[in-house]
Amino acid sequence: MNLKGKHVIIVGEREGIPGPAIEACMRSAGAEPVLVQTQCFV
């Protein structure tokens, strides 16, 4: 997937996939994260 030049908002989940892990994937695809958070959904 080529996301070069795209801005992304990332919301990770504490018990699932955390935001920084998703951020690393998005950066490797060429995206530019503008907001990264890890939330706890109950």
MARLOVEX-851791 format. One record per residue (C-alpha): residue in three letters; x, y, z; residue number from 1. Coordinates in steps of 0.2 Angstrom, whole numbers, padded with zeros to 4 digits. Example, Ala and Ser with C-alpha at 12.3 -4.5 7.8 and 13.67 -1.06 7.14 Angstrom:
<nodes>
{'ALA'; {0062; -0022; 0039}; 1},
{'SER'; {0068; -0005; 0036}; 2},
</nodes>
This chain:
<nodes>
{'MET'; {0000; 0000; 0000}; 1},
{'ASN'; {0007; 0017; -0005}; 2},
{'LEU'; {0002; 0031; 0007}; 3},
{'LYS'; {0016; 0043; 0002}; 4},
{'GLY'; {0012; 0061; 0006}; 5},
{'LYS'; {-0005; 0056; 0015}; 6},
{'HIS'; {-0008; 0062; 0033}; 7},
{'VAL'; {-0016; 0050; 0045}; 8},
{'ILE'; {-0024; 0050; 0062}; 9},
{'ILE'; {-0020; 0034; 0072}; 10},
{'VAL'; {-0030; 0028; 0087}; 11},
{'GLY'; {-0023; 0012; 0094}; 12},
{'GLU'; {-0030; 0001; 0108}; 13},
{'ARG'; {-0021; -0003; 0124}; 14},
{'GLU'; {-0026; -0022; 0125}; 15},
{'GLY'; {-0024; -0024; 0106}; 16},
{'ILE'; {-0012; -0014; 0094}; 17},
{'PRO'; {-0005; 0001; 0102}; 18},
{'GLY'; {-0003; 0018; 0092}; 19},
{'PRO'; {0016; 0018; 0091}; 20},
{'ALA'; {0015; 0001; 0082}; 21},
{'ILE'; {0003; 0007; 0069}; 22},
{'GLU'; {0013; 0023; 0067}; 23},
{'ALA'; {0028; 0013; 0062}; 24},
{'CYS'; {0018; 0003; 0049}; 25},
{'MET'; {0011; 0019; 0042}; 26},
{'ARG'; {0028; 0028; 0041}; 27},
{'SER'; {0035; 0013; 0032}; 28},
{'ALA'; {0021; 0015; 0019}; 29},
{'GLY'; {0025; 0033; 0017}; 30},
{'ALA'; {0011; 0041; 0027}; 31},
{'GLU'; {0014; 0056; 0039}; 32},
{'PRO'; {0006; 0053; 0056}; 33},
{'VAL'; {-0002; 0069; 0062}; 34},
{'LEU'; {-0010; 0062; 0078}; 35},
{'VAL'; {-0005; 0046; 0087}; 36},
{'GLN'; {-0015; 0040; 0103}; 37},
{'THR'; {-0017; 0024; 0112}; 38},
{'GLN'; {-0034; 0022; 0121}; 39},
{'CYS'; {-0042; 0010; 0133}; 40},
{'PHE'; {-0060; 0005; 0127}; 41},
{'VAL'; {-0071; -0003; 0140}; 42},
</nodes>
